[in-house]
Amino acid sequence: MKWAVWVLLALLLIVPVSANKGTVKLLALLDDNGNSTGILADLSLETTQGYGRVFLETFPLTKIATQVSLQLAKQIACDELDTDCTQTDFLYTIQASPGIIGGPSAGGAASVLAAALLDGRKLDPTVAMTGTINSGGLIGPVGGVNYKIEAAAKGGIKTVLIPAGTAVYKDGNDTVDLIELGKKLGISVVEVATLDDALKYFTGKSIDRPDHEFVLDKNFENTMKAVSQDLCDRAKQNALVPDALNLTLLADTYYAQAEYYASASYCFRAALKQKEAELKGITKKEFDERLVILVKQLSVQEKNLQGQPLQTMTDLQTFMLVQERIAEAQETVVELIESSKVPNTGALAYAEERAYSAQVWSKFFGAGGKTFVLNNQTLANSCFEKINEAEERFAYVESFYPDGLKQTRKTLDRAEARAKSGDFIVCLHDASRAKSEADILLSVTGVEESRVQDIISIKLNVTQRSLAKAQAQGIFPLIGYSYFEYANALRTEDPYSALLFAEYANELSGLDVYFAQSNLPRIVVPWSQVGLVVAGILIGAGVSFLTLNRAKQSFRKKR
């Protein structure tokens, strides 16, 4: 019966957890009495069954921004691989010399490491990278790259990956070319734009994605065409002032190209210019009368909106767009009521046109699509999850741009105020925008102006992939596509606004991840607990077997 004893011991040693481990070289900066030098550190990761948590152990201790960047790296790696990581814990370890400068520059390498382990790939130990990680898997700029390249060369690294658009930069009156620096040091310096690009160099293989192609939804196209036509007709109903005329001509150009959101945006601006001209010189009495009418109109619109049934992602996004316009009009009205006795016709014109725009965008309600559970609880959960993501991103960026996110902080505070008041849909929208605004600051930092168009192209390509992914799942990303189209229209006229709208589009194209697709609750199987139960059953069976066997032997002896 020795075999039974060995079986029992094996069962006792069962560990219902499988773990993967991996390590990459991290390019970091070392602070030596105020002077920065490059250094190689080890970034290790162990994945194990758990609850989606991220842990970090460092030698020595590092800054909070590093911890936040690793949380983000895990999230983006899971998103890019389309992998459910809710039952996997990520245990990162950084081993470096004392004096290492902590920060977000480990994010890119950490996301590569996480993606490789999740996908079962081997990493090339002669490759290293530096760069932040941002939404859509974009690799963002960091500082001190020249020092890091020098450290990589000394440490035997053959290829260094750096963020796209940062190979050439100005240092005072000098121009620094990092690719040429690498050649002098005997290593290859390569620009990478995305996590996918980086994985090719580390593992020899890009992410295996379904080949989805985004096709413009006819229902959306027809509705957006009607919205554009409505706004343009409103702008053109009277003889146009010069500013409004120029905007309508632009709108007509985009309308002819079937870019209806861009056309609608220009017609809204034209209608606003027209209204401002029409309201000039009105009396205080006329001003007050229009204000009273507008207050009543907004009250009715708000009431109708709150009673609107929500079933699809298009319904949800339509609610966001309509509510945003109503809220902006309401805030303007409050300011007008509280302001001085001198009528501000420009502000009144804006409030009236915003209210009309809200009415027109309501056409998208009931447009169809896959249904989701959009009740108060799921909306609240999505609101708080997105706030947490935005707060993490805000802390990430603020750690090295303390004064660069004042407006973003206001947007995030507004989202949190909405959460407290129970306006969860508006909260979700505002938190998404705040997260995008933080991301866009990372995208343009350290990038030469001549390379901004390259970054816009990268951003739009990533966004288009997100749109195609949503559409393949039976969802038309209303806001995502609208902002994507507008970003394309703005890329020559206003490149930085184009980047911002592309980021908004990317962020708002994946809202479905927060909601279940049926009325059945999402079941999360606690595999670690299941493993323990199974092990317990097996151990119990083994013990029972041994007990019964001994009882039989004892019975036989007595006989």
PyMOL commands that set and color helices and strands:
alter all, ss='L'
color gray80, all
select helices_A, chain A and resi 2-12+64-81+104-118+135-137+145-154+178-185+195-203+218-235+242-256+260-279+284-306+313-338+345-364+376-398+406-421+424-444+449-472+478-490+495-508+511-514+527-558
alter helices_A, ss='H'
color red, helices_A
select strands_A, chain A and resi 20-32+35-49+54-59+88-95+100-101+127-129+132-134+138-140+159-163+168-171+174-177+188-192
alter strands_A, ss='S'
color yellow, strands_A
deselect
rebuild
show_as cartoon
